[in-house]
Amino acid sequence: MNNYDVLIIGAGPAGLFSAISLKKKGLKVGILEKNKSIGRKLLITGGGKCNLTQDQPASALINHYGTNTNFVKPCLYAFSSADFRKFLHQNKLSTVTVENGKVFPQSMKATEVVNLFEKICRDANVEILTETTVTDITKNDGIFEVVTDSSTFYSSYLVVSTGGLCYPQTGSTGDGYIFAKNFGHKIRPTKFALAPLYIKNFDMVAFSGLSFEQISFSHWRNNKKLGEYLGDILITHRGVSGPSIMDASRYMVRGDIIKLNFTGDPVEDKKNALVDLFNESGKSLVRTVINDLNLPKRLTEHFLLTAGIGADLKCAELSKVIRTKLISLLTEYEMEIKEVGNANNAMVTAGGIDLKEVNPKTMESRKAQRLYFAGEVLDIDGDCGGYNIQVAVSMGYMVGQAIGAREM
């Protein structure tokens, strides 16, 4: 009864879609899930609305996974966003595309997606065993022996899709890293990504909830600029968040510096322009000139106060030191990172199973034959906006195709 052709550990989008992709292969497939129900993390994605994917061709999608473009390319071309949406529509789940190309179920309910995946699996006689925690995996004579808290299972193929370390209450507790290590895999250092930044000595608490569109910022470490970014930013009660901050967080660590440019223009160009503007506006009040930048009034007051500029100070009275400080506040507002999110608010885990040890065209381990990996357990993290679910189901599709091809 416990013998399978394929066993899948983890019933998230990668594991479920691996099973779905195997449904026509005539194989006995089982899914082992530690939680009481499947798709726990999927259910909270997008605030419960489930941002499934992006309305973009594969050629654009592949550029949203940090430095891992080459690894994700085969699976995203094999099962693209268009393929995923077509699959959903064929199975009577309508989708809607909203701002920035984000694709959601038309109902805006993640439960609809999880229920559909479960129905397809059960209709294909995939056995889903919940409340089944895997404690050990070995391989003997070509057969995987999977020990759980309740029984022992055997299979010819094994798929590990256990997720990363984010939202441990959903079951993502790093189990897959242990299983991979047992088969000789290297685990790249893990950290939280798609995360807010908590700022040391944060002095903008009063502006919590204030958001900015298309703000540029730079990332620094040991006085060396590591990157520049542009996008929407949100001020929080402990630091900064928003899509562009979260996308860039994969590269950041405690002690790094970010410099926010609130002016909307290139930093050096704006610095020079502001110097000229102050010189040309000698009789005007500094606050009048700054107000013309169309920043929120309370933020303008914060900059003036921080720079030590009084209400009646005219531009001609600005010292070079004070002027330089004010311009820096406007164009390179420095924040030192105290912490990059945590397990309970970061959306994905950066790091994981080393991609060099996994075949991107099949998702098979290069260390152990017939062992496959899919999803966040790998050293893959996509940008905000549906990219992580898309790559998870695309990897699941590749797993199903690869195993099916071997059994033909």
C-alpha positions as CSV (number, residue, x, y, z in Angstrom):
1,M,0.0,0.0,0.0
2,N,2.9,2.4,0.6
3,N,4.7,1.7,-2.7
4,Y,4.6,4.6,-5.3
5,D,6.1,5.4,-8.6
6,V,6.5,9.1,-7.5
7,L,6.4,10.6,-4.1
8,I,6.2,14.4,-3.7
9,I,7.1,16.0,-0.4
10,G,5.2,19.3,0.1
11,A,1.8,20.4,-1.2
12,G,2.5,23.9,-2.2
13,P,2.3,25.2,-5.8
14,A,5.4,23.4,-6.9
15,G,4.5,20.1,-5.4
16,L,0.9,20.2,-6.5
17,F,1.8,21.2,-10.1
18,S,4.3,18.4,-10.2
19,A,1.5,16.0,-9.5
20,I,-0.8,17.7,-11.9
21,S,1.8,17.4,-14.6
22,L,2.1,13.7,-14.0
23,K,-1.7,13.0,-14.1
24,K,-1.6,11.6,-17.7
25,K,1.5,9.5,-17.2
26,G,-0.2,6.5,-15.7
27,L,2.0,6.5,-12.6
28,K,1.0,6.1,-9.0
29,V,1.7,9.4,-7.4
30,G,1.5,10.4,-3.7
31,I,1.9,13.8,-2.0
32,L,3.1,13.9,1.7
33,E,2.1,17.1,3.4
34,K,2.9,17.9,7.1
35,N,0.0,20.3,7.5
36,K,-3.7,19.4,8.0
37,S,-4.5,20.9,4.6
38,I,-2.7,21.7,1.4
39,G,-1.5,25.0,-0.1
40,R,-1.2,26.8,3.2
41,K,1.2,29.5,1.9
42,L,-0.6,29.8,-1.3
43,L,-3.8,30.7,0.6
44,I,-2.1,33.8,2.1
45,T,-0.4,35.0,-1.1
46,G,-1.4,38.4,-2.1
47,G,-3.4,39.0,1.1
48,G,-5.5,36.0,0.3
49,K,-6.2,37.1,-3.3
50,C,-3.4,35.1,-4.8
51,N,-1.3,37.0,-7.3
52,L,-0.8,34.0,-9.6
53,T,1.6,35.3,-12.3
54,Q,2.4,38.2,-14.6
55,D,0.9,39.0,-17.9
56,Q,4.3,38.9,-19.6
57,P,6.0,36.7,-22.2
58,A,8.7,34.3,-21.0
59,S,11.4,36.6,-22.5
60,A,10.4,39.3,-19.9
61,L,9.6,36.9,-17.0
62,I,13.1,35.5,-16.9
63,N,14.6,38.9,-15.9
64,H,12.8,38.9,-12.5
65,Y,14.8,36.3,-10.6
66,G,17.9,38.2,-9.6
67,T,21.0,36.6,-11.1
68,N,19.3,33.3,-11.9
69,T,18.0,34.2,-15.4
70,N,19.8,31.2,-17.1
71,F,18.4,28.7,-14.6
72,V,14.7,29.7,-14.8
73,K,14.8,30.2,-18.6
74,P,14.1,26.5,-19.6
75,C,11.1,26.1,-17.3
76,L,9.5,29.5,-18.0
77,Y,9.8,28.9,-21.7
78,A,8.4,25.4,-21.3
79,F,5.4,26.6,-19.2
80,S,4.9,30.3,-19.5
81,S,2.5,32.7,-18.0
82,A,0.3,32.3,-21.0
83,D,0.4,28.5,-20.6
84,F,-0.5,28.8,-17.0
85,R,-3.5,31.1,-17.6
86,K,-4.7,28.8,-20.4
87,F,-4.5,25.9,-18.1
88,L,-6.6,27.8,-15.5
89,H,-9.2,28.9,-18.0
90,Q,-9.5,25.3,-19.4
91,N,-10.2,24.2,-15.9
92,K,-13.0,26.9,-15.5
93,L,-11.0,29.3,-13.3
94,S,-11.1,32.8,-14.8
95,T,-8.4,35.3,-14.2
96,V,-8.1,39.1,-14.3
97,T,-5.1,41.3,-15.0
98,V,-4.8,44.4,-12.9
99,E,-2.2,47.1,-12.5
100,N,1.4,46.4,-13.4
101,G,0.4,43.2,-15.2
102,K,-0.5,41.3,-12.1
103,V,-2.8,38.3,-12.7
104,F,-5.3,37.2,-10.1
105,P,-8.2,34.7,-10.0
106,Q,-11.3,36.7,-11.1
107,S,-12.9,35.9,-7.7
108,M,-9.8,37.3,-5.9
109,K,-9.9,34.2,-3.7
110,A,-6.8,32.1,-3.2
111,T,-9.1,29.3,-1.9
112,E,-10.4,28.9,-5.5
113,V,-6.9,28.1,-6.8
114,V,-6.1,25.7,-4.0
115,N,-9.4,23.9,-4.4
116,L,-8.9,23.6,-8.2
117,F,-5.4,22.1,-7.7
118,E,-6.7,19.6,-5.2
119,K,-9.6,18.6,-7.4
120,I,-7.4,18.0,-10.4
121,C,-5.0,15.9,-8.2
122,R,-7.8,13.8,-6.7
123,D,-9.5,13.3,-10.0
124,A,-6.2,11.9,-11.3
125,N,-6.1,9.5,-8.3
126,V,-3.1,11.4,-6.8
127,E,-3.1,10.4,-3.1
128,I,-2.7,13.4,-0.8
129,L,-1.7,12.4,2.7
130,T,-1.9,15.4,5.1
131,E,-0.6,15.5,8.6
132,T,2.3,13.3,7.4
133,T,5.7,14.7,8.4
134,V,8.8,13.3,6.7
135,T,11.6,12.6,9.2
136,D,14.2,10.8,7.1
137,I,14.9,9.8,3.5
138,T,17.4,7.2,2.2
139,K,17.9,5.4,-1.1
140,N,18.5,1.7,-1.4
141,D,18.9,-0.3,-4.6
142,G,17.4,2.6,-6.6
143,I,14.3,2.9,-4.4
144,F,13.7,5.9,-2.1
145,E,12.7,5.0,1.4
146,V,10.7,7.9,3.0
147,V,10.2,7.6,6.8
148,T,7.4,9.7,8.3
149,D,5.9,10.1,11.8
150,S,3.3,7.5,10.9
151,S,4.7,5.1,8.4
152,T,7.4,4.4,5.8
153,F,6.8,4.9,2.0
154,Y,8.7,3.7,-1.0
155,S,9.0,5.2,-4.5
156,S,11.1,5.1,-7.6
157,Y,11.1,8.9,-8.0
158,L,11.2,11.5,-5.3
159,V,10.3,15.2,-5.6
160,V,11.2,17.6,-2.8
161,S,9.1,20.8,-2.9
162,T,9.1,21.8,0.8
163,G,9.5,25.5,0.4
164,G,12.0,27.7,2.3
165,L,11.9,29.4,5.7
166,C,9.3,32.1,5.4
167,Y,6.0,31.9,7.2
168,P,6.9,28.8,9.2
169,Q,3.3,28.5,10.4
170,T,2.5,27.3,6.8
171,G,5.0,24.5,7.1
172,S,8.1,26.2,5.5
173,T,10.7,25.2,8.1
174,G,13.7,24.3,6.0
175,D,13.1,20.5,6.0
176,G,14.1,20.3,2.3
177,Y,17.5,21.6,3.0
178,I,18.2,18.7,5.4
179,F,16.9,16.2,2.9
180,A,19.1,17.6,0.1
181,K,22.1,17.6,2.4
182,N,21.6,13.9,3.0
183,F,22.1,13.4,-0.7
184,G,25.3,15.5,-0.8
185,H,23.8,18.8,-2.0
186,K,25.3,22.1,-1.0
187,I,22.9,24.6,0.6
188,R,23.6,28.3,-0.3
189,P,23.3,30.6,2.8
190,T,19.7,31.5,3.4
191,K,18.2,35.0,4.1
192,F,14.8,36.6,3.8
193,A,13.8,38.3,0.6
194,L,10.8,40.2,-0.6
195,A,11.1,41.8,2.8
196,P,10.7,45.2,4.4
197,L,13.7,47.0,5.7
198,Y,13.9,48.0,9.4
199,I,16.0,51.1,9.8
200,K,18.5,51.9,12.6
201,N,17.5,55.0,14.6
202,F,14.6,55.5,12.3
203,D,13.4,59.2,12.4
204,M,10.5,59.0,10.0
205,V,8.0,57.2,12.2
206,A,5.6,60.1,11.9
207,F,5.3,59.5,8.1
208,S,4.2,55.8,8.5
209,G,1.8,55.0,5.6
210,L,3.2,57.7,3.3
211,S,3.9,56.2,-0.1
212,F,5.9,57.5,-3.1
213,E,5.7,56.4,-6.8
214,Q,8.8,55.8,-8.8
215,I,11.4,56.9,-6.2
216,S,15.0,56.0,-7.0
217,F,17.4,54.8,-4.3
218,S,20.9,53.4,-4.2
219,H,22.4,50.6,-2.1
220,W,25.8,51.0,-0.4
221,R,28.2,48.8,1.6
222,N,31.5,50.0,3.1
223,N,31.2,53.2,1.0
224,K,30.8,51.2,-2.2
225,K,27.7,51.5,-4.3
226,L,26.3,48.1,-5.1
227,G,23.1,49.0,-7.0
228,E,20.5,51.5,-8.1
229,Y,16.8,50.9,-8.1
230,L,13.6,52.7,-9.1
231,G,10.0,52.0,-8.0
232,D,7.3,52.5,-5.5
233,I,8.2,52.9,-1.8
234,L,6.2,52.9,1.4
235,I,7.3,54.4,4.7
236,T,6.4,52.1,7.6
237,H,6.6,52.5,11.4
238,R,10.0,50.8,11.5
239,G,11.5,51.6,8.1
240,V,10.6,51.2,4.4
241,S,8.8,48.8,2.3
242,G,7.0,48.7,-1.1
243,P,7.6,46.7,-4.2
244,S,11.0,48.1,-5.2
245,I,12.4,47.9,-1.7
246,M,11.2,44.3,-1.4
247,D,12.6,43.3,-4.7
248,A,16.0,44.8,-3.8
249,S,16.0,43.3,-0.3
250,R,17.6,40.0,-1.6
251,Y,20.9,41.9,-1.9
252,M,20.9,43.7,1.4
253,V,22.2,42.8,4.9
254,R,22.4,44.5,8.3
255,G,24.6,47.5,8.3
256,D,24.1,48.3,4.6
257,I,23.1,51.9,3.6
258,I,20.3,52.9,1.3
259,K,20.0,56.4,0.0
260,L,16.6,57.6,-1.1
261,N,16.1,60.3,-3.8
262,F,12.8,62.1,-3.3
263,T,13.2,64.5,-6.2
264,G,12.4,62.2,-9.1
265,D,15.5,63.3,-11.1
266,P,19.0,61.8,-11.4
267,V,20.9,62.6,-8.2
268,E,23.8,64.5,-9.6
269,D,21.7,66.4,-12.1
270,K,19.3,67.4,-9.3
271,K,22.1,68.4,-6.9
272,N,23.5,70.8,-9.5
273,A,20.1,72.1,-10.4
274,L,19.3,72.8,-6.7
275,V,22.5,74.7,-6.2
276,D,21.7,76.9,-9.2
277,L,18.1,77.3,-7.9
278,F,19.2,78.5,-4.5
279,N,21.7,80.8,-6.0
280,E,19.1,82.3,-8.3
281,S,16.4,82.6,-5.6
282,G,18.4,84.7,-3.1
283,K,15.4,86.8,-1.9
284,S,13.0,83.8,-1.7
285,L,12.5,81.8,1.5
286,V,14.2,78.4,1.4
287,R,10.9,76.7,2.4
288,T,9.2,78.4,-0.6
289,V,11.7,77.0,-3.0
290,I,11.5,73.5,-1.4
291,N,7.7,73.6,-1.5
292,D,7.9,74.0,-5.3
293,L,9.4,70.5,-5.5
294,N,5.8,69.2,-4.8
295,L,6.8,66.9,-1.9
296,P,4.3,66.3,0.9
297,K,4.3,69.3,3.1
298,R,5.1,67.5,6.3
299,L,8.0,65.8,4.7
300,T,9.3,69.1,3.6
301,E,9.1,70.4,7.1
302,H,11.0,67.3,8.3
303,F,13.9,68.1,5.8
304,L,14.0,71.7,6.9
305,L,14.0,70.9,10.6
306,T,16.7,68.2,10.1
307,A,18.9,70.7,8.2
308,G,18.4,73.3,10.9
309,I,16.6,75.8,8.6
310,G,14.2,78.2,10.2
311,A,10.9,79.5,8.8
312,D,12.3,82.9,7.8
313,L,15.7,81.8,6.3
314,K,16.2,83.1,2.7
315,C,18.2,81.4,0.1
316,A,20.9,84.1,0.1
317,E,21.4,83.4,3.8
318,L,22.1,79.7,3.3
319,S,25.6,78.6,4.3
320,K,27.3,76.1,2.0
321,V,27.3,73.5,4.8
322,I,23.5,73.8,5.4
323,R,22.7,73.9,1.7
324,T,24.8,70.8,1.1
325,K,23.0,69.0,4.0
326,L,19.5,70.0,2.7
327,I,20.3,68.9,-0.8
328,S,21.6,65.6,0.5
329,L,18.4,65.0,2.5
330,L,16.4,65.6,-0.7
331,T,18.5,63.5,-3.1
332,E,20.4,61.0,-0.9
333,Y,18.4,60.5,2.3
334,E,20.6,58.0,4.2
335,M,19.1,55.0,6.1
336,E,21.2,52.3,7.8
337,I,19.6,48.9,7.7
338,K,19.1,47.4,11.1
339,E,17.4,44.2,9.8
340,V,16.0,42.8,6.6
341,G,12.6,41.5,7.5
342,N,12.1,38.2,9.2
343,A,10.4,34.8,8.8
344,N,7.0,36.2,9.5
345,N,6.9,39.1,7.0
346,A,9.3,38.2,4.3
347,M,7.5,36.6,1.3
348,V,10.3,34.3,0.1
349,T,13.6,32.8,1.1
350,A,16.8,33.7,-0.8
351,G,19.4,30.9,-0.8
352,G,18.7,27.2,-0.6
353,I,19.8,24.2,-2.7
354,D,22.7,25.2,-5.0
355,L,21.5,25.6,-8.5
356,K,24.7,24.2,-10.0
357,E,23.7,20.8,-8.6
358,V,20.3,20.7,-10.3
359,N,19.6,20.3,-14.0
360,P,17.4,23.3,-15.1
361,K,16.0,21.4,-18.0
362,T,14.6,18.6,-15.9
363,M,14.9,19.8,-12.2
364,E,16.7,16.5,-11.5
365,S,19.5,16.4,-8.9
366,R,23.0,16.1,-10.3
367,K,23.9,14.2,-7.1
368,A,21.2,11.5,-7.0
369,Q,19.3,10.0,-10.0
370,R,15.5,10.3,-9.9
371,L,15.6,12.9,-7.1
372,Y,14.0,16.2,-8.2
373,F,13.6,19.6,-6.6
374,A,11.0,22.3,-7.3
375,G,10.1,25.7,-5.9
376,E,11.4,27.8,-3.1
377,V,13.6,25.0,-1.6
378,L,16.0,25.9,-4.4
379,D,18.2,29.0,-4.4
380,I,15.5,30.9,-6.4
381,D,13.6,34.0,-5.4
382,G,11.6,36.1,-7.8
383,D,10.4,39.7,-7.6
384,C,7.2,40.9,-6.1
385,G,4.1,40.4,-8.3
386,G,3.4,36.8,-9.0
387,Y,6.8,35.7,-10.2
388,N,7.4,33.2,-7.5
389,I,4.1,31.3,-8.0
390,Q,4.8,31.3,-11.7
391,V,8.3,29.8,-11.4
392,A,7.0,27.2,-8.9
393,V,4.3,25.9,-11.2
394,S,6.7,26.0,-14.2
395,M,9.3,23.9,-12.2
396,G,6.5,21.5,-11.3
397,Y,5.6,21.2,-15.0
398,M,9.2,20.4,-15.8
399,V,9.4,17.8,-13.1
400,G,6.2,16.1,-14.5
401,Q,7.5,16.2,-18.1
402,A,10.9,14.9,-17.1
403,I,9.7,11.9,-15.1
404,G,7.0,11.2,-17.7
405,A,9.6,11.1,-20.5
406,R,11.7,8.6,-18.5
407,E,8.8,6.3,-18.1
408,M,7.6,6.3,-21.7
